[in-house]
Amino acid sequence: MKAMILAAGRGQRLRPLTDTTPKPLIHAGDKRLIEYLIEALVSAGFSDIVINYAHLGEQFPIVLGDGEKYGTTFYYSPELDGGLETAGGIINALPLLGNEPFLVVNGDIWTDFNFASLKDFTLAQDTQCHLVLVNNPEHNTEGDFSLDQGGQVQHHGEDKLTFSGIGIYKPAMFTGLDNSKRPLKPLFDAAIQQNQVTGQIHHGQWSDIGTLERLNELTQQLENEKL
């Protein structure tokens, strides 16, 4: 299974840092945000990683190289400045991702999720994608989706959870969609209505590093762990 890291976002809420550095290349502790994900994916056995980029995208191959120093191979999927949003970025990268289900991870999260648990995950025939959900953070207290006892992701439910930005997708989920700016949520909504989305809960550490405050909190946490 191939993996893709979504790294094309502008990162407005992390300005002024993102005026000169793409959000996934910002340091948190000793490493860049994207390096924590790369190392976790490589440890889980992913030998091919697609990285899309837009804002200041030329920095990615300069900083990260071809993947050799991380023990993997990178395939870059460039987009025009401004990006194609999440679904658009995946559609643009489909030629690099192949015909089999693939893993997608948001490039601005930090987590201790065990990606090896998804390395050989098999989607059921009538399932389009499988999402990893987490307990709701303070900035998303209402949650996104619920998970029923059978593992189906639903729109409605008492105990809604937050989408972590980690998921497995079948290429067929994007069949017939043109290569343009497009978010993922409408695709989720359509698939959920057809009971084509399964999920699981990650109870470990997870953070969406979308603001300077959360970046500082993560940096402090990493520093404390070194003591």
N, CA and C atoms as a LAMMPS dump frame, in Angstrom:
ITEM: TIMESTEP
0
ITEM: NUMBER OF ATOMS
681
ITEM: BOX BOUNDS ff ff ff
-5.0000000000000000e+02 5.0000000000000000e+02
-5.0000000000000000e+02 5.0000000000000000e+02
-5.0000000000000000e+02 5.0000000000000000e+02
ITEM: ATOMS id mol type element x y z
1 1 1 N 0.84 -1.2 0
2 1 2 C 0 0 0
3 1 3 C 0.875 1.25 0
4 2 1 N 0.505 2.207 -0.863
5 2 2 C 1.208 3.485 -0.879
6 2 3 C 0.57 4.445 0.121
7 3 1 N 1.338 5.431 0.536
8 3 2 C 0.843 6.453 1.456
9 3 3 C 0.982 7.82 0.802
10 4 1 N 0.089 8.731 1.169
11 4 2 C 0.164 10.111 0.688
12 4 3 C 0.069 11.047 1.881
13 5 1 N 0.937 12.031 1.907
14 5 2 C 0.886 13.083 2.921
15 5 3 C 0.394 14.36 2.253
16 6 1 N -0.714 14.9 2.757
17 6 2 C -1.266 16.145 2.217
18 6 3 C -0.496 17.322 2.8
19 7 1 N 0.24 18.016 1.957
20 7 2 C 1.144 19.061 2.444
21 7 3 C 0.998 20.374 1.689
22 8 1 N -0.152 20.573 1.044
23 8 2 C -0.298 21.737 0.156
24 8 3 C -1 22.927 0.795
25 9 1 N -1.416 22.802 2.053
26 9 2 C -2.18 23.883 2.676
27 9 3 C -1.371 25.154 2.886
28 10 1 N -2.052 26.294 2.907
29 10 2 C -1.391 27.594 3.076
30 10 3 C -0.988 27.848 4.52
31 11 1 N -1.781 27.368 5.475
32 11 2 C -1.43 27.568 6.876
33 11 3 C -1.573 29.006 7.338
34 12 1 N -2.686 29.622 7.017
35 12 2 C -2.899 31.035 7.36
36 12 3 C -2.777 31.306 8.861
37 13 1 N -3.299 30.39 9.668
38 13 2 C -3.32 30.628 11.12
39 13 3 C -1.946 30.439 11.765
40 14 1 N -0.984 29.958 10.975
41 14 2 C 0.38 29.82 11.486
42 14 3 C 1.299 30.923 10.955
43 15 1 N 0.703 31.94 10.351
44 15 2 C 1.515 33.091 9.959
45 15 3 C 2.017 33.8 11.222
46 16 1 N 3.205 34.407 11.209
47 16 2 C 4.054 34.658 10.044
48 16 3 C 4.995 33.508 9.671
49 17 1 N 4.989 32.403 10.435
50 17 2 C 5.909 31.305 10.127
51 17 3 C 5.703 30.783 8.703
52 18 1 N 4.434 30.675 8.303
53 18 2 C 4.148 30.098 6.991
54 18 3 C 4.296 31.098 5.848
55 19 1 N 4.679 32.323 6.155
56 19 2 C 4.989 33.262 5.076
57 19 3 C 6.281 32.868 4.366
58 20 1 N 7.142 32.165 5.066
59 20 2 C 8.433 31.776 4.497
60 20 3 C 8.666 30.269 4.482
61 21 1 N 7.821 29.514 5.205
62 21 2 C 8.006 28.064 5.314
63 21 3 C 6.656 27.361 5.2
64 22 1 N 6.535 26.341 4.356
65 22 2 C 5.274 25.58 4.308
66 22 3 C 4.981 24.958 5.673
67 23 1 N 3.711 24.892 6.043
68 23 2 C 3.334 24.417 7.369
69 23 3 C 3.962 23.069 7.74
70 24 1 N 3.948 22.054 6.88
71 24 2 C 4.523 20.767 7.282
72 24 3 C 6.037 20.791 7.489
73 25 1 N 6.703 21.816 6.992
74 25 2 C 8.158 21.906 7.15
75 25 3 C 8.565 22.734 8.372
76 26 1 N 7.589 23.228 9.129
77 26 2 C 7.895 23.965 10.358
78 26 3 C 8.387 22.995 11.426
79 27 1 N 9.356 23.431 12.192
80 27 2 C 9.907 22.592 13.259
81 27 3 C 8.993 22.557 14.484
82 28 1 N 8.908 21.395 15.1
83 28 2 C 8.321 21.215 16.427
84 28 3 C 9.316 20.354 17.186
85 29 1 N 10.018 20.944 18.09
86 29 2 C 11.11 20.216 18.724
87 29 3 C 12.269 20.075 17.76
88 30 1 N 12.845 18.883 17.705
89 30 2 C 14.042 18.664 16.9
90 30 3 C 13.757 18.385 15.434
91 31 1 N 12.485 18.168 15.082
92 31 2 C 12.163 17.759 13.72
93 31 3 C 11.07 18.63 13.133
94 32 1 N 10.941 18.541 11.84
95 32 2 C 9.845 19.204 11.15
96 32 3 C 8.581 18.355 11.317
97 33 1 N 7.41 19 11.282
98 33 2 C 6.15 18.289 11.473
99 33 3 C 6.039 17.082 10.544
100 34 1 N 6.373 17.276 9.282
101 34 2 C 6.214 16.195 8.316
102 34 3 C 7.192 15.052 8.578
103 35 1 N 8.313 15.336 9.218
104 35 2 C 9.298 14.285 9.473
105 35 3 C 8.792 13.279 10.498
106 36 1 N 8.004 13.73 11.469
107 36 2 C 7.419 12.787 12.424
108 36 3 C 6.514 11.799 11.691
109 37 1 N 5.744 12.302 10.723
110 37 2 C 4.86 11.435 9.949
111 37 3 C 5.647 10.505 9.047
112 38 1 N 6.657 11.039 8.378
113 38 2 C 7.477 10.215 7.491
114 38 3 C 8.116 9.066 8.263
115 39 1 N 8.704 9.375 9.402
116 39 2 C 9.373 8.336 10.189
117 39 3 C 8.378 7.296 10.683
118 40 1 N 7.179 7.732 11.065
119 40 2 C 6.161 6.783 11.515
120 40 3 C 5.703 5.887 10.37
121 41 1 N 5.542 6.455 9.185
122 41 2 C 5.122 5.67 8.025
123 41 3 C 6.202 4.668 7.605
124 42 1 N 7.441 5.11 7.609
125 42 2 C 8.542 4.215 7.244
126 42 3 C 8.651 3.074 8.251
127 43 1 N 8.528 3.391 9.537
128 43 2 C 8.568 2.35 10.569
129 43 3 C 7.444 1.345 10.384
130 44 1 N 6.32 1.802 9.824
131 44 2 C 5.172 0.927 9.592
132 44 3 C 5.296 0.121 8.309
133 45 1 N 6.347 0.375 7.53
134 45 2 C 6.58 -0.414 6.331
135 45 3 C 6.166 0.215 5.026
136 46 1 N 5.83 1.507 5.035
137 46 2 C 5.459 2.173 3.785
138 46 3 C 6.721 2.593 3.039
139 47 1 N 6.932 1.993 1.879
140 47 2 C 8.159 2.244 1.124
141 47 3 C 7.97 3.257 0.004
142 48 1 N 6.729 3.677 -0.246
143 48 2 C 6.438 4.674 -1.28
144 48 3 C 5.502 5.72 -0.694
145 49 1 N 5.951 6.966 -0.669
146 49 2 C 5.158 8.046 -0.071
147 49 3 C 5.008 9.18 -1.074
148 50 1 N 3.774 9.525 -1.374
149 50 2 C 3.46 10.655 -2.246
150 50 3 C 3.254 11.895 -1.377
151 51 1 N 3.858 13.004 -1.786
152 51 2 C 3.706 14.263 -1.057
153 51 3 C 3.234 15.327 -2.049
154 52 1 N 2.065 15.905 -1.793
155 52 2 C 1.645 17.007 -2.654
156 52 3 C 2.088 18.334 -2.04
157 53 1 N 2.244 19.323 -2.856
158 53 2 C 2.629 20.631 -2.343
159 53 3 C 2.118 21.733 -3.259
160 54 1 N 1.988 22.938 -2.674
161 54 2 C 1.569 24.122 -3.431
162 54 3 C 2.324 25.327 -2.902
163 55 1 N 1.874 25.868 -1.761
164 55 2 C 2.494 27.067 -1.189
165 55 3 C 3.964 26.809 -0.856
166 56 1 N 4.854 27.621 -1.484
167 56 2 C 6.303 27.477 -1.273
168 56 3 C 6.763 26.041 -1.514
169 57 1 N 6.094 25.382 -2.457
170 57 2 C 6.307 23.956 -2.667
171 57 3 C 7.705 23.553 -3.073
172 58 1 N 8.438 24.462 -3.676
173 58 2 C 9.79 24.113 -4.113
174 58 3 C 10.69 23.744 -2.946
175 59 1 N 10.283 24.113 -1.734
176 59 2 C 11.106 23.798 -0.564
177 59 3 C 11.082 22.308 -0.208
178 60 1 N 10.015 21.609 -0.551
179 60 2 C 9.887 20.207 -0.138
180 60 3 C 10.997 19.312 -0.691
181 61 1 N 11.2 19.258 -2.007
182 61 2 C 12.292 18.408 -2.505
183 61 3 C 13.665 18.894 -2.067
184 62 1 N 13.819 20.204 -1.857
185 62 2 C 15.11 20.72 -1.406
186 62 3 C 15.41 20.249 0.01
187 63 1 N 14.409 20.32 0.884
188 63 2 C 14.596 19.959 2.292
189 63 3 C 14.563 18.451 2.509
190 64 1 N 13.613 17.776 1.862
191 64 2 C 13.394 16.362 2.144
192 64 3 C 14.128 15.413 1.203
193 65 1 N 14.459 15.903 0.017
194 65 2 C 15.143 15.044 -0.939
195 65 3 C 14.221 14.014 -1.557
196 66 1 N 14.799 12.882 -1.964
197 66 2 C 14.03 11.852 -2.656
198 66 3 C 13.527 10.76 -1.719
199 67 1 N 13.749 10.936 -0.441
200 67 2 C 13.294 9.961 0.536
201 67 3 C 14.352 8.998 1.012
202 68 1 N 15.495 8.967 0.333
203 68 2 C 16.523 7.972 0.649
204 68 3 C 17.003 8.082 2.098
205 69 1 N 17.167 9.315 2.589
206 69 2 C 17.701 9.464 3.95
207 69 3 C 16.704 9.023 5.015
208 70 1 N 15.443 8.85 4.605
209 70 2 C 14.424 8.36 5.534
210 70 3 C 14.138 6.87 5.338
211 71 1 N 14.767 6.276 4.335
212 71 2 C 14.549 4.86 4.067
213 71 3 C 13.304 4.575 3.259
214 72 1 N 12.891 5.548 2.438
215 72 2 C 11.7 5.375 1.618
216 72 3 C 11.913 6.083 0.28
217 73 1 N 10.883 6.123 -0.549
218 73 2 C 10.941 6.843 -1.817
219 73 3 C 9.8 7.844 -1.868
220 74 1 N 10.121 9.092 -2.169
221 74 2 C 9.11 10.139 -2.292
222 74 3 C 8.709 10.335 -3.746
223 75 1 N 7.427 10.583 -3.949
224 75 2 C 6.892 10.98 -5.245
225 75 3 C 6.151 12.289 -5.018
226 76 1 N 6.62 13.35 -5.641
227 76 2 C 6.031 14.664 -5.403
228 76 3 C 4.909 14.953 -6.403
229 77 1 N 3.848 15.562 -5.886
230 77 2 C 2.692 15.914 -6.706
231 77 3 C 2.465 17.418 -6.587
232 78 1 N 3.077 18.212 -7.472
233 78 2 C 2.961 19.672 -7.374
234 78 3 C 1.589 20.183 -7.796
235 79 1 N 1.168 21.265 -7.148
236 79 2 C -0.066 21.95 -7.488
237 79 3 C 0.223 23.429 -7.642
238 80 1 N -0.656 24.138 -8.332
239 80 2 C -0.504 25.579 -8.448
240 80 3 C -0.636 26.216 -7.079
241 81 1 N 0.01 27.355 -6.879
242 81 2 C -0.084 28.059 -5.605
243 81 3 C -1.546 28.358 -5.297
244 82 1 N -1.967 28 -4.108
245 82 2 C -3.381 28.075 -3.757
246 82 3 C -3.946 26.694 -3.53
247 83 1 N -3.345 25.692 -4.172
248 83 2 C -3.69 24.307 -3.932
249 83 3 C -5.03 23.882 -4.495
250 84 1 N -5.303 22.599 -4.356
251 84 2 C -6.52 21.996 -4.894
252 84 3 C -7.446 21.484 -3.788
253 85 1 N -7.165 21.833 -2.537
254 85 2 C -7.868 21.306 -1.376
255 85 3 C -7.634 19.794 -1.278
256 86 1 N -8.311 19.159 -0.309
257 86 2 C -7.958 17.776 0.02
258 86 3 C -8.306 16.776 -1.08
259 87 1 N -9.568 16.745 -1.49
260 87 2 C -9.96 15.79 -2.535
261 87 3 C -9.276 16.124 -3.851
262 88 1 N -9.18 17.417 -4.175
263 88 2 C -8.515 17.805 -5.421
264 88 3 C -7.067 17.385 -5.444
265 89 1 N -6.397 17.498 -4.294
266 89 2 C -5.007 17.076 -4.214
267 89 3 C -4.849 15.583 -4.424
268 90 1 N -5.786 14.812 -3.867
269 90 2 C -5.732 13.359 -4.052
270 90 3 C -5.992 12.995 -5.506
271 91 1 N -7.005 13.622 -6.106
272 91 2 C -7.319 13.347 -7.516
273 91 3 C -6.122 13.657 -8.399
274 92 1 N -5.465 14.772 -8.141
275 92 2 C -4.299 15.161 -8.925
276 92 3 C -3.161 14.15 -8.797
277 93 1 N -3.098 13.472 -7.648
278 93 2 C -2.01 12.527 -7.381
279 93 3 C -2.356 11.085 -7.738
280 94 1 N -3.567 10.819 -8.206
281 94 2 C -3.98 9.44 -8.484
282 94 3 C -3.021 8.69 -9.407
283 95 1 N -2.448 9.33 -10.443
284 95 2 C -1.503 8.589 -11.281
285 95 3 C -0.29 8.064 -10.504
286 96 1 N 0.051 8.719 -9.404
287 96 2 C 1.175 8.276 -8.576
288 96 3 C 0.758 7.239 -7.544
289 97 1 N -0.536 7.193 -7.233
290 97 2 C -1.023 6.324 -6.164
291 97 3 C -1.42 4.939 -6.634
292 98 1 N -1.666 4.776 -7.909
293 98 2 C -1.946 3.452 -8.447
294 98 3 C -3.4 3.039 -8.338
295 99 1 N -3.645 1.76 -8.565
296 99 2 C -5.001 1.235 -8.662
297 99 3 C -5.497 0.558 -7.39
298 100 1 N -4.645 0.455 -6.389
299 100 2 C -5.027 -0.2 -5.146
300 100 3 C -5.371 0.844 -4.079
301 101 1 N -6.089 0.447 -3.026
302 101 2 C -6.364 1.379 -1.931
303 101 3 C -5.08 1.972 -1.364
304 102 1 N -5.162 3.206 -0.909
305 102 2 C -3.971 3.903 -0.417
306 102 3 C -4.308 4.647 0.868
307 103 1 N -3.277 4.929 1.643
308 103 2 C -3.413 5.664 2.898
309 103 3 C -3.142 7.143 2.652
310 104 1 N -3.948 8.011 3.257
311 104 2 C -3.741 9.457 3.173
312 104 3 C -3.663 10.016 4.589
313 105 1 N -2.674 10.892 4.825
314 105 2 C -2.476 11.502 6.135
315 105 3 C -2.324 13.011 5.959
316 106 1 N -3.033 13.782 6.757
317 106 2 C -2.839 15.23 6.742
318 106 3 C -1.427 15.566 7.223
319 107 1 N -0.765 16.473 6.523
320 107 2 C 0.621 16.792 6.84
321 107 3 C 0.814 17.724 8.014
322 108 1 N -0.286 18.17 8.639
323 108 2 C -0.167 19.12 9.751
324 108 3 C -0.672 18.526 11.061
325 109 1 N -0.641 17.187 11.175
326 109 2 C -1.025 16.572 12.444
327 109 3 C 0.199 15.944 13.104
328 110 1 N 0.102 15.784 14.418
329 110 2 C 1.114 15.043 15.18
330 110 3 C 0.376 13.967 15.966
331 111 1 N 0.848 12.733 15.899
332 111 2 C 0.131 11.636 16.52
333 111 3 C 1.066 10.472 16.81
334 112 1 N 0.652 9.648 17.764
335 112 2 C 1.376 8.407 18.03
336 112 3 C 0.633 7.218 17.425
337 113 1 N -0.265 7.483 16.492
338 113 2 C -1.032 6.411 15.847
339 113 3 C -0.094 5.39 15.212
340 114 1 N -0.445 4.111 15.343
341 114 2 C 0.356 3.025 14.793
342 114 3 C -0.076 2.76 13.35
343 115 1 N 0.624 3.342 12.402
344 115 2 C 0.253 3.195 10.996
345 115 3 C 0.404 1.757 10.495
346 116 1 N 1.183 0.954 11.194
347 116 2 C 1.344 -0.449 10.803
348 116 3 C 0.009 -1.188 10.862
349 117 1 N -0.9 -0.706 11.713
350 117 2 C -2.209 -1.358 11.832
351 117 3 C -3.043 -1.21 10.565
352 118 1 N -2.667 -0.27 9.697
353 118 2 C -3.398 -0.047 8.447
354 118 3 C -2.627 -0.518 7.221
355 119 1 N -1.392 -0.957 7.411
356 119 2 C -0.528 -1.278 6.264
357 119 3 C -1.148 -2.329 5.36
358 120 1 N -1.757 -3.343 5.943
359 120 2 C -2.367 -4.418 5.155
360 120 3 C -3.877 -4.461 5.34
361 121 1 N -4.457 -3.307 5.673
362 121 2 C -5.896 -3.234 5.912
363 121 3 C -6.651 -3.488 4.604
364 122 1 N -7.708 -4.286 4.699
365 122 2 C -8.516 -4.614 3.525
366 122 3 C -9.888 -3.97 3.638
367 123 1 N -10.232 -3.164 2.666
368 123 2 C -11.558 -2.553 2.626
369 123 3 C -12.561 -3.555 2.063
370 124 1 N -13.739 -3.621 2.676
371 124 2 C -14.784 -4.497 2.167
372 124 3 C -15.187 -4.059 0.76
373 125 1 N -15.8 -4.96 0.029
374 125 2 C -16.141 -4.69 -1.366
375 125 3 C -17.046 -3.473 -1.516
376 126 1 N -17.961 -3.296 -0.576
377 126 2 C -18.91 -2.185 -0.681
378 126 3 C -18.482 -0.962 0.131
379 127 1 N -17.205 -0.915 0.514
380 127 2 C -16.684 0.209 1.301
381 127 3 C -15.747 1.055 0.453
382 128 1 N -15.936 2.371 0.484
383 128 2 C -15.107 3.283 -0.292
384 128 3 C -13.902 3.786 0.502
385 129 1 N -14.068 3.959 1.823
386 129 2 C -12.957 4.464 2.612
387 129 3 C -13.114 4.061 4.079
388 130 1 N -12.019 4.146 4.799
389 130 2 C -11.966 3.792 6.222
390 130 3 C -11.266 4.94 6.934
391 131 1 N -11.92 5.525 7.932
392 131 2 C -11.415 6.725 8.582
393 131 3 C -10.999 6.445 10.019
394 132 1 N -9.94 7.112 10.45
395 132 2 C -9.521 7.066 11.847
396 132 3 C -10.092 8.29 12.543
397 133 1 N -10.844 8.059 13.606
398 133 2 C -11.485 9.125 14.366
399 133 3 C -10.837 9.254 15.737
400 134 1 N -10.892 10.448 16.307
401 134 2 C -10.309 10.703 17.619
402 134 3 C -11.322 11.452 18.49
403 135 1 N -11.061 11.454 19.79
404 135 2 C -11.901 12.233 20.687
405 135 3 C -11.814 13.71 20.324
406 136 1 N -12.894 14.436 20.537
407 136 2 C -12.97 15.815 20.072
408 136 3 C -12.013 16.732 20.827
409 137 1 N -11.165 17.455 20.093
410 137 2 C -10.3 18.455 20.729
411 137 3 C -11.1 19.7 21.081
412 138 1 N -10.48 20.61 21.807
413 138 2 C -11.174 21.821 22.25
414 138 3 C -11.652 22.677 21.077
415 139 1 N -10.951 22.602 19.949
416 139 2 C -11.328 23.449 18.814
417 139 3 C -12.369 22.792 17.91
418 140 1 N -12.859 21.593 18.276
419 140 2 C -13.894 20.93 17.477
420 140 3 C -14.788 20.102 18.41
421 141 1 N -15.381 20.767 19.377
422 141 2 C -16.113 20.069 20.431
423 141 3 C -17.366 19.358 19.928
424 142 1 N -17.912 19.796 18.8
425 142 2 C -19.129 19.171 18.259
426 142 3 C -18.819 17.894 17.492
427 143 1 N -17.549 17.692 17.126
428 143 2 C -17.178 16.499 16.378
429 143 3 C -17.582 16.554 14.921
430 144 1 N -17.278 15.486 14.191
431 144 2 C -17.572 15.418 12.756
432 144 3 C -18.544 14.29 12.42
433 145 1 N -18.224 13.091 12.905
434 145 2 C -19.003 11.908 12.571
435 145 3 C -19.155 11.027 13.812
436 146 1 N -20.135 10.144 13.759
437 146 2 C -20.27 9.144 14.81
438 146 3 C -19.921 7.777 14.234
439 147 1 N -19.741 6.821 15.114
440 147 2 C -19.351 5.469 14.724
441 147 3 C -20.322 4.502 15.379
442 148 1 N -21.056 3.707 14.58
443 148 2 C -22.01 2.784 15.185
444 148 3 C -21.304 1.507 15.636
445 149 1 N -22.036 0.629 16.278
446 149 2 C -21.434 -0.572 16.851
447 149 3 C -20.867 -1.508 15.793
448 150 1 N -21.344 -1.369 14.57
449 150 2 C -20.835 -2.207 13.49
450 150 3 C -19.623 -1.625 12.785
451 151 1 N -19.171 -0.448 13.259
452 151 2 C -17.993 0.165 12.65
453 151 3 C -18.296 1.042 11.459
454 152 1 N -19.583 1.35 11.239
455 152 2 C -19.96 2.234 10.141
456 152 3 C -19.92 3.688 10.609
457 153 1 N -19.352 4.555 9.787
458 153 2 C -19.332 5.986 10.08
459 153 3 C -20.682 6.582 9.69
460 154 1 N -21.249 7.378 10.596
461 154 2 C -22.566 7.96 10.381
462 154 3 C -22.521 9.469 10.604
463 155 1 N -23.519 10.167 10.045
464 155 2 C -23.623 11.612 10.265
465 155 3 C -24.208 11.928 11.626
466 156 1 N -25.101 11.071 12.094
467 156 2 C -25.85 11.378 13.301
468 156 3 C -25.518 10.368 14.39
469 157 1 N -25.515 10.826 15.611
470 157 2 C -25.229 9.973 16.752
471 157 3 C -24.94 10.832 17.965
472 158 1 N -25.121 10.262 19.138
473 158 2 C -24.93 11.038 20.356
474 158 3 C -23.465 11.36 20.62
475 159 1 N -22.599 10.437 20.312
476 159 2 C -21.18 10.603 20.644
477 159 3 C -20.359 10.818 19.381
478 160 1 N -20.404 12.037 18.865
479 160 2 C -19.646 12.331 17.659
480 160 3 C -18.162 12.438 17.972
481 161 1 N -17.355 12.09 16.989
482 161 2 C -15.903 12.114 17.087
483 161 3 C -15.347 12.997 15.99
484 162 1 N -14.047 13.261 16.056
485 162 2 C -13.37 14.13 15.091
486 162 3 C -12.554 13.289 14.116
487 163 1 N -12.662 13.625 12.839
488 163 2 C -11.835 12.964 11.829
489 163 3 C -10.386 13.38 12.032
490 164 1 N -9.499 12.407 12.119
491 164 2 C -8.1 12.665 12.455
492 164 3 C -7.258 13.158 11.288
493 165 1 N -7.777 13.031 10.071
494 165 2 C -6.95 13.322 8.898
495 165 3 C -6.191 12.104 8.419
496 166 1 N -6.531 10.917 8.965
497 166 2 C -5.915 9.657 8.562
498 166 3 C -7.012 8.77 7.972
499 167 1 N -6.807 8.272 6.769
500 167 2 C -7.819 7.422 6.152
501 167 3 C -7.258 6.58 5.031
502 168 1 N -7.97 5.507 4.715
503 168 2 C -7.649 4.658 3.564
504 168 3 C -8.757 4.849 2.529
505 169 1 N -8.378 4.987 1.276
506 169 2 C -9.329 5.278 0.215
507 169 3 C -9.138 4.35 -0.972
508 170 1 N -10.254 3.976 -1.58
509 170 2 C -10.192 3.287 -2.855
510 170 3 C -10.127 4.336 -3.969
511 171 1 N -9.311 4.102 -5
512 171 2 C -9.284 5.051 -6.116
513 171 3 C -10.668 5.286 -6.716
514 172 1 N -11.528 4.273 -6.656
515 172 2 C -12.864 4.39 -7.255
516 172 3 C -13.692 5.482 -6.607
517 173 1 N -13.348 5.871 -5.388
518 173 2 C -14.083 6.94 -4.704
519 173 3 C -13.977 8.256 -5.476
520 174 1 N -12.931 8.383 -6.282
521 174 2 C -12.663 9.639 -6.994
522 174 3 C -12.886 9.508 -8.504
523 175 1 N -13.409 8.355 -8.93
524 175 2 C -13.632 8.116 -10.355
525 175 3 C -14.617 9.128 -10.943
526 176 1 N -14.256 9.692 -12.079
527 176 2 C -15.145 10.6 -12.784
528 176 3 C -15.101 12.036 -12.306
529 177 1 N -14.299 12.311 -11.282
530 177 2 C -14.199 13.681 -10.767
531 177 3 C -13.058 14.408 -11.46
532 178 1 N -13.329 15.615 -11.92
533 178 2 C -12.295 16.341 -12.657
534 178 3 C -11.219 16.864 -11.706
535 179 1 N -10.093 17.149 -12.287
536 179 2 C -8.916 17.592 -11.547
537 179 3 C -9.038 19.083 -11.26
538 180 1 N -9.755 19.404 -10.167
539 180 2 C -9.985 20.801 -9.819
540 180 3 C -10.033 20.935 -8.303
541 181 1 N -10.128 22.167 -7.808
542 181 2 C -10.182 22.401 -6.37
543 181 3 C -11.453 21.771 -5.808
544 182 1 N -11.257 20.886 -4.816
545 182 2 C -12.4 20.128 -4.32
546 182 3 C -12.119 19.634 -2.896
547 183 1 N -12.993 19.895 -1.93
548 183 2 C -12.801 19.388 -0.57
549 183 3 C -13.245 17.931 -0.454
550 184 1 N -12.841 17.274 0.622
551 184 2 C -13.184 15.871 0.839
552 184 3 C -14.575 15.683 1.451
553 185 1 N -15.018 16.629 2.281
554 185 2 C -16.236 16.387 3.052
555 185 3 C -17.449 16.023 2.199
556 186 1 N -17.713 16.682 1.054
557 186 2 C -18.867 16.259 0.248
558 186 3 C -18.749 14.806 -0.226
559 187 1 N -17.537 14.338 -0.464
560 187 2 C -17.359 12.94 -0.863
561 187 3 C -17.643 12.016 0.312
562 188 1 N -17.192 12.414 1.504
563 188 2 C -17.528 11.65 2.71
564 188 3 C -19.042 11.573 2.874
565 189 1 N -19.7 12.733 2.762
566 189 2 C -21.143 12.798 2.981
567 189 3 C -21.887 11.855 2.035
568 190 1 N -21.498 11.864 0.77
569 190 2 C -22.17 11.011 -0.213
570 190 3 C -21.933 9.534 0.081
571 191 1 N -20.698 9.19 0.45
572 191 2 C -20.379 7.793 0.732
573 191 3 C -21.051 7.311 2.017
574 192 1 N -21.126 8.175 3.027
575 192 2 C -21.778 7.816 4.286
576 192 3 C -23.258 7.525 4.053
577 193 1 N -23.896 8.3 3.197
578 193 2 C -25.309 8.084 2.906
579 193 3 C -25.545 6.716 2.275
580 194 1 N -24.511 6.18 1.623
581 194 2 C -24.594 4.855 0.995
582 194 3 C -24.013 3.757 1.887
583 195 1 N -23.71 4.103 3.152
584 195 2 C -23.099 3.149 4.094
585 195 3 C -21.815 2.546 3.54
586 196 1 N -20.988 3.415 2.944
587 196 2 C -19.754 2.96 2.312
588 196 3 C -18.498 3.428 3.051
589 197 1 N -18.675 3.891 4.303
590 197 2 C -17.546 4.399 5.08
591 197 3 C -17.475 3.671 6.42
592 198 1 N -16.345 3.06 6.697
593 198 2 C -16.115 2.441 7.997
594 198 3 C -15.1 3.279 8.771
595 199 1 N -14.952 2.963 10.049
596 199 2 C -14.03 3.753 10.848
597 199 3 C -13.546 3.016 12.075
598 200 1 N -12.589 3.636 12.746
599 200 2 C -12.063 3.139 14.006
600 200 3 C -11.679 4.341 14.853
601 201 1 N -11.517 4.1 16.159
602 201 2 C -11.165 5.186 17.08
603 201 3 C -9.719 5.02 17.523
604 202 1 N -8.971 6.125 17.471
605 202 2 C -7.619 6.163 18.033
606 202 3 C -7.693 6.89 19.363
607 203 1 N -7.324 6.193 20.443
608 203 2 C -7.423 6.774 21.778
609 203 3 C -6.103 7.373 22.255
610 204 1 N -5.077 7.317 21.411
611 204 2 C -3.775 7.833 21.818
612 204 3 C -3.628 9.32 21.554
613 205 1 N -2.389 9.749 21.404
614 205 2 C -2.107 11.167 21.222
615 205 3 C -2.386 11.606 19.785
616 206 1 N -2.953 12.777 19.656
617 206 2 C -3.252 13.358 18.342
618 206 3 C -3.46 14.845 18.516
619 207 1 N -2.91 15.62 17.606
620 207 2 C -3.127 17.057 17.619
621 207 3 C -3.067 17.606 16.206
622 208 1 N -3.988 18.486 15.909
623 208 2 C -3.993 19.222 14.642
624 208 3 C -3.204 20.506 14.887
625 209 1 N -2.019 20.592 14.28
626 209 2 C -1.138 21.738 14.551
627 209 3 C -1.52 22.879 13.608
628 210 1 N -2.705 23.463 13.874
629 210 2 C -3.225 24.481 12.973
630 210 3 C -3.021 25.902 13.428
631 211 1 N -2.529 26.09 14.654
632 211 2 C -2.332 27.443 15.167
633 211 3 C -0.979 27.541 15.868
634 212 1 N -0.529 28.763 16.07
635 212 2 C 0.73 28.973 16.786
636 212 3 C 0.645 28.433 18.212
637 213 1 N -0.523 28.566 18.835
638 213 2 C -0.694 28.064 20.196
639 213 3 C -0.496 26.554 20.258
640 214 1 N -1.105 25.827 19.314
641 214 2 C -0.971 24.369 19.322
642 214 3 C 0.442 23.936 18.958
643 215 1 N 1.097 24.696 18.089
644 215 2 C 2.495 24.399 17.768
645 215 3 C 3.366 24.57 18.999
646 216 1 N 3.142 25.639 19.74
647 216 2 C 3.929 25.878 20.954
648 216 3 C 3.659 24.799 22.005
649 217 1 N 2.403 24.357 22.102
650 217 2 C 2.06 23.3 23.057
651 217 3 C 2.772 21.997 22.701
652 218 1 N 2.79 21.666 21.415
653 218 2 C 3.478 20.449 20.989
654 218 3 C 4.969 20.56 21.232
655 219 1 N 5.557 21.701 20.905
656 219 2 C 6.993 21.898 21.117
657 219 3 C 7.343 21.723 22.586
658 220 1 N 6.511 22.277 23.475
659 220 2 C 6.751 22.144 24.914
660 220 3 C 6.613 20.694 25.354
661 221 1 N 5.626 20.01 24.817
662 221 2 C 5.445 18.589 25.151
663 221 3 C 6.663 17.774 24.74
664 222 1 N 7.154 18.003 23.55
665 222 2 C 8.319 17.262 23.064
666 222 3 C 9.56 17.568 23.892
667 223 1 N 9.683 18.807 24.288
668 223 2 C 10.824 19.173 25.13
669 223 3 C 10.734 18.499 26.502
670 224 1 N 9.515 18.444 27.052
671 224 2 C 9.331 17.798 28.356
672 224 3 C 9.638 16.313 28.29
673 225 1 N 9.309 15.687 27.166
674 225 2 C 9.555 14.249 27.012
675 225 3 C 11.034 13.919 26.947
676 226 1 N 11.84 14.921 26.586
677 226 2 C 13.29 14.711 26.515
678 226 3 C 13.948 14.773 27.902
679 227 1 N 13.254 15.352 28.871
680 227 2 C 13.843 15.551 30.203
681 227 3 C 13.914 14.242 30.981
